[in-house]
């Protein structure tokens, strides 16, 4: 009998928890936001649908140790597949969002928002450290955040889910990344007028980058390191791994390398999703569909 999925969504106020819950609800989860912590066991035992529960500093009885204790009890139950999701964002993004919405921070109802953010970071530090998945919404527009949640939770089989993530260094490092590679040393199609408006998903751009004599040595070294690390992640019980490749604009070199790496890991049987932060979200989704269509099924460990 399959285990019932229980997703606990917590994190920093203003970091997108409500958006994550709404997306999970659209995926068929029963969603409950901000219940008292003491009601958590009863909520889990009720119903048969997958369940998403949002718990944060607003919740009555909220305390990191108490929530972690309840979560570990769920994990010990053979009938459940619990996952802890932590939503975060950098302070600049959080301050901007509170300014735009004119909301009060739950931990600073009459003081500066920055003080509330600092207090909440300290309050939730243990939850972030224990999270199965950290979602940093700092540079994610709403549609990209939704796509990221869908990639992780739309009928995802159990095991290690690997996300391949391209990005631009000037936009900041993806905080959820477990491994980060820098492709800025490779020849840059941006300076070719005919290639500048294309992306690493276009054949002409891909061929241009491949012509760099260090392209394939770099790609092969990445494959060797990833082949070493991913099985160890499985042994440790990790549910999610994010591998990020960055370049200057996040549209050419990093995208091309992610494409080749996705082809390689897909052939080895890893459960994959692909995100191109600086491109339109639809392109990343299209690429993911094209990859998975070529494989009848995916597993949580590489094929022998």
C-alpha positions in Angstrom: 0.0 0.0 0.0 1.4 3.4 -0.9 2.2 5.9 1.8 0.1 9.0 2.3 2.1 12.1 1.5 2.2 14.7 4.3 3.9 18.0 3.4 4.6 20.5 6.3 5.3 23.9 4.8 7.0 26.4 7.1 9.6 29.2 6.8 9.8 33.0 6.8 6.8 35.2 6.6 6.6 36.7 3.2 8.7 34.0 1.5 5.8 32.4 -0.4 4.4 29.8 2.0 0.8 30.7 1.0 1.7 30.3 -2.7 3.2 26.9 -2.1 0.1 25.8 -0.2 -2.2 27.0 -3.0 -0.1 25.1 -5.6 -0.2 21.9 -3.6 -4.0 22.4 -3.2 -4.3 22.6 -7.0 -2.3 19.4 -7.2 -4.9 17.6 -5.2 -3.6 18.0 -1.7 -5.9 18.9 1.2 -4.4 22.2 2.4 -4.7 23.6 5.9 -3.0 26.9 6.8 -2.0 28.0 10.2 -3.6 25.4 12.5 -2.5 25.3 16.2 0.5 23.0 16.5 -1.4 20.8 19.0 -4.0 19.9 16.3 -1.3 18.5 13.9 -1.7 14.8 14.9 -5.5 15.0 14.6 -5.2 16.6 11.1 -2.9 14.0 9.9 -5.0 11.1 11.0 -8.1 12.5 9.4 -8.8 11.8 5.7 -7.1 9.9 3.0 -5.9 12.5 0.5 -2.4 13.9 0.4 -2.1 16.6 3.0 -0.3 20.0 3.0 -0.1 21.9 6.3 1.3 25.5 6.6 2.7 26.2 10.1 4.8 29.2 10.9 5.3 32.0 13.5 1.6 32.9 13.3 0.5 29.4 14.5 -0.6 29.0 18.1 2.0 27.0 20.0 4.6 27.4 17.4 8.1 26.4 18.5 10.7 24.8 16.4 11.5 21.9 18.7 7.8 21.1 19.2 7.2 21.0 15.5 10.3 18.9 14.8 9.2 16.4 17.4 5.8 16.1 15.8 7.4 15.7 12.4 9.8 12.9 13.6 6.7 11.0 14.9 5.2 11.2 11.4 8.4 10.0 9.9 8.3 7.0 12.2 4.8 6.0 11.0 5.0 3.5 8.2 1.8 4.7 6.7 3.0 8.3 6.0 5.5 9.9 3.7 6.2 13.2 5.5 8.3 16.0 4.0 9.3 19.3 5.5 9.5 22.3 3.2 11.1 25.5 4.3 10.3 28.7 2.3 12.9 31.5 2.5 14.0 34.7 0.8 16.7 37.2 1.4 16.1 40.2 3.6 16.0 42.7 0.8 13.2 40.7 -1.0 11.2 40.3 2.3 11.5 44.0 3.1 10.3 45.0 -0.4 7.3 42.6 -0.2 6.2 44.0 3.1 6.6 47.5 1.8 4.5 46.8 -1.3 1.7 45.0 0.6 1.8 47.2 3.7 1.4 44.2 5.9 2.7 44.0 9.4 5.3 41.3 10.3 3.8 38.8 12.8 6.8 39.1 15.0 7.0 42.9 14.8 3.4 44.2 14.9 4.5 47.7 16.1 8.2 47.7 15.4 10.5 47.7 12.3 10.0 44.8 9.8 13.7 44.1 9.8 13.6 43.3 13.5 10.7 40.8 12.9 12.6 39.2 10.1 15.7 38.7 12.3 13.6 37.3 15.1 11.9 34.8 12.8 15.2 33.7 11.2 16.5 32.8 14.7 13.2 31.2 15.6 13.1 28.9 12.6 16.8 28.2 12.2 16.4 24.5 13.4 13.5 24.0 10.9 15.6 25.2 8.0 18.4 22.8 9.0 16.1 19.9 9.1 14.1 20.6 6.0 13.9 18.1 3.1 13.4 20.9 0.6 14.4 24.6 0.9 12.7 26.9 -1.6 14.3 30.4 -1.9 11.8 32.7 -3.6 14.1 35.7 -3.7 14.5 35.7 -7.5 11.5 33.6 -8.4 8.4 35.3 -10.0 5.1 33.7 -8.9 4.8 31.5 -12.0 8.3 30.2 -11.6 7.6 29.4 -7.9 4.5 27.5 -8.9 6.4 25.6 -11.6 9.1 24.6 -9.0 6.5 23.3 -6.6 4.8 21.4 -9.4 8.1 19.8 -10.5 8.7 18.5 -7.0 5.2 17.4 -6.0 3.1 16.5 -9.1 2.9 12.7 -8.8 6.5 12.5 -7.8 7.5 8.9 -6.9 9.5 8.4 -3.7 13.2 8.6 -3.8 15.8 11.3 -4.6 14.5 14.0 -6.9 17.2 15.9 -8.7 16.7 19.4 -9.9 19.1 20.9 -12.5 19.1 24.7 -12.3 20.7 27.2 -14.6 21.2 30.8 -13.4 23.1 34.1 -13.8 25.7 34.9 -11.2 24.7 38.7 -11.1 21.2 37.6 -10.0 22.6 35.7 -7.0 23.4 32.1 -6.1 20.5 29.8 -5.8 20.4 29.2 -2.0 18.8 25.7 -2.4 21.7 24.4 -4.4 23.7 21.4 -3.1 26.3 21.7 -5.8 27.2 24.8 -7.8 29.4 25.0 -11.0 30.7 28.1 -12.7 30.7 28.1 -16.5 31.8 31.7 -17.1 35.3 30.6 -18.3 33.8 29.1 -21.5 33.5 31.1 -24.7 30.4 33.4 -24.5 27.8 33.4 -27.4 26.6 36.8 -26.1 29.3 38.5 -28.1 28.2 37.0 -31.4 25.3 39.2 -32.8 23.7 36.2 -34.5 23.6 34.1 -31.2 23.0 36.8 -28.6 19.2 36.6 -28.7 19.1 32.8 -28.8 19.6 30.5 -25.8 21.5 27.4 -24.8 18.5 25.3 -26.0 19.2 26.4 -29.6 21.5 24.2 -31.7 23.6 27.0 -33.0 24.4 28.3 -29.5 25.1 24.8 -28.3 27.5 24.1 -31.2 29.3 27.4 -30.5 29.8 26.5 -26.8 30.8 23.0 -27.6 33.6 24.3 -29.9 35.4 25.5 -26.8 38.2 23.0 -26.2 37.5 22.9 -22.5 33.7 22.3 -22.9 33.8 18.5 -22.9 36.5 18.1 -20.3 34.5 20.3 -18.0 31.2 18.5 -18.7 32.9 15.1 -18.1 34.4 16.2 -14.8 31.0 17.4 -13.6 29.5 14.0 -14.6 32.2 12.2 -12.6 31.7 14.3 -9.5 27.9 14.0 -9.7 28.1 10.2 -10.2 30.1 10.1 -7.0 27.8 12.3 -4.9 24.3 11.4 -5.9 24.4 7.8 -4.6 25.8 9.1 -1.3 22.8 11.5 -1.1 20.5 8.5 -1.5 22.4 6.6 1.3 21.9 9.7 3.6 18.2 9.6 2.9 18.0 13.0 1.1 14.8 13.5 -0.9 16.0 16.4 -3.0 19.2 17.4 -4.6 19.8 20.6 -6.6 22.7 20.9 -9.0 23.2 24.5 -10.3 25.3 25.8 -13.1 25.8 29.5 -13.6 27.2 31.9 -16.2 27.1 35.6 -16.7 23.7 36.0 -18.2 22.2 32.6 -17.4 20.9 32.2 -21.0 23.6 30.4 -23.0 26.5 28.5 -21.4 24.7 27.4 -18.2 21.6 26.4 -20.1 23.6 24.3 -22.7 25.4 22.5 -19.9 22.2 21.8 -18.0 20.7 20.4 -21.2 23.7 18.0 -21.7 23.7 17.0 -18.0 20.0 16.4 -18.1 20.4 14.1 -21.0 23.1 12.2 -19.2 21.3 11.8 -15.9 18.0 11.0 -17.5 19.7 8.1 -19.3 21.1 6.9 -16.0 17.6 6.7 -14.6 17.6 9.6 -12.1 14.3 11.4 -11.4 14.8 14.8 -12.9 13.3 18.3 -13.1 14.9 21.2 -14.9 14.7 24.9 -14.1 16.2 27.8 -16.1 15.9 30.8 -13.8 16.7 33.5 -16.4 14.6 32.0 -19.2 10.8 31.8 -19.6 9.5 29.1 -17.3 7.7 27.4 -20.2 11.0 26.6 -21.8 12.2 24.7 -18.8 8.9 22.8 -18.6 9.1 21.9 -22.3 12.6 20.7 -21.9 11.6 18.6 -18.9 8.8 17.0 -20.8 11.0 16.3 -23.8 13.5 14.5 -21.5 11.0 12.4 -19.6 9.1 11.4 -22.7 12.2 9.4 -23.8 12.2 7.4 -20.6 9.3 5.1 -19.8 9.9 5.2 -16.1 12.3 6.8 -13.7 13.9 5.5 -10.5 15.5 7.0 -7.4 18.9 5.5 -8.1 21.0 5.0 -11.2 20.6 1.9 -13.4 23.2 -0.8 -13.0 
